[in-house]
Amino acid sequence: MSQQHPERAVALDVSERDRLAVAELPKKVMTAWAEHDADAFARLFTEAGTMILPGVFLKGRDAVRSFLAEAFEGPYRGTRVVGSPIDMRFSTSVSGLLVTRGGILAPGETEPARERAVHATWVVVRPGTEWQLASYQNSPRHAA
């Protein structure tokens, strides 16, 4: 394995279909969020998937669902999210990493305010026929 470029050490045969499916995950998240559908959002995670937000650690699809159901009735009411892939790579033909830039939109916004802008890391897996999130973590895009 090359020490300078470990991501190039193994040539993977990842189909264009799989690459597109992984790139579609942020759109599925945006749709579920826009509909404030905690069930649809949670279904994007594996059963034991994790979600890490500033000050929040959730493990398991049920924990993700419960957190968002409550948040959609409270601090996330009326919000939307945006996110666009800025990097994608695969460690195997059924696992990879997606990095996005986006954030939470308050009602009426078209771009996230500085305090709600994030970079996110998505660990993706394909345990069957569908790509899912094994883990999602975001961090503020701008220094405090």
N, C-alpha and C positions, 0 to 999 in steps of 0.2 A: 504494500500500500504506500502510495506516495505521501510523504510528510508535508510537502508543499501544497498539494491539492487533493486531500482525501476524498472529496466529493467526486473526483474524476477517476478514482481507483477502480471502480466497477462499472462497466457499461450495462445498463439495465434495459430490458425490453419492456418499456411501459407504453401501452397503446395510446394513440391520440384520443381515443374514447375515454380512457381512464384519466388522462390529463384534463380533458374538458369537464369530466364529472367532478374532479377535485376543484377545479376553478369555479364550478357552479355552486359549491357549498356556501360561499358568502351570499349569493343571491337567495338561496333557500333560507338562510338566517335572516336576511333583510325582509323577506316575505313573511316569515313567521312572526318577526318582531312587529312589522307594520300592522299585522292582524292581532297583535297582542295574544298570540296563540302559544302558550307555554308548552302545551302538549306537542305541537309540531316542532317547536324549537328543541325540546328535549329528545325527540325521536332522532334528531341528527347526531346524537351522541351514542357511543356504545353503552351497554348496560352499566359498565363500571367507569365511564368517562369522567374526566375532571374538567372543571371550569374554574379558572383563577382570574379574579379581577382585583384591583387595588382594595385590600382589606377583606377580600372574600375568597374562601376556598371551599369548593363543592365537589363531592365525590359521589358519582352515581347519577343515572338518568333521573331518578325520582327526586334527588336533591336539587338538580338543575330545574326540573319542572316546578317544584314547590317554591324555590327562590324567585323564579320569574313570574309565576302566578301572583305572588304577593307584590313583587316590584311593579308589575303592570297595573296594579290597582293603586300603587303609591307613587314612588319617585319616578318611575318610567312611564307613567300614564301620559298618553298623547305623544310620546317620543317615537322616533324611528332611528334606525342605524344604517350606516353606509360602510362599505368596505370594498376595496379593490385589491386583487392580488398584485404583489410587487416581486415575489420570489416563489418558486416552486421547485422542489427536488424530491427525489424518491430514494429511499434506502433499500427497498426491495420492490418487487412488482405489486405488493399489497400493502405497502406502508410508505408514508412520506411526510413532507413538511410543506406547509403553505404559510407565507407571511403576507399580511395585508396591511393596508393603510386605510384608516377610516375613523369612525367615532359615532357618538350619539348626537342625533339632531333634535333639538327642542322644536316645538311647534313653530312653523313658519321659517325655519332655517333650511338652507340648501347646502351648507357646509358646516361641519362641526365647529363649535366655538373652541378656542384654544384649550380651555380646561376640559373639554370632552373629546379631544382628538387623540387617537391611539394608533400604535402599531400593535399588531396581534400575531401570535404564533399559533398555528393550527397543526396538531399532530393528527394525521389522517391514516385510517386503516380501511381495508376492504375485507371484512371477515366472511362475507358471502358475496352477493352480487352488487351491493350498494356500498359506496364510500361513506364512512362515518367519522365522527370526531372522537378520537381517543382522549384528546386533551385540547383545551383552548385556554390561552392566557393572553391578556393584553396589558400594555403599559402605556403611560402617558407619552404622547409624541413629543411634547415639549418639556424641557427642564422646568422644574418648579421655580 
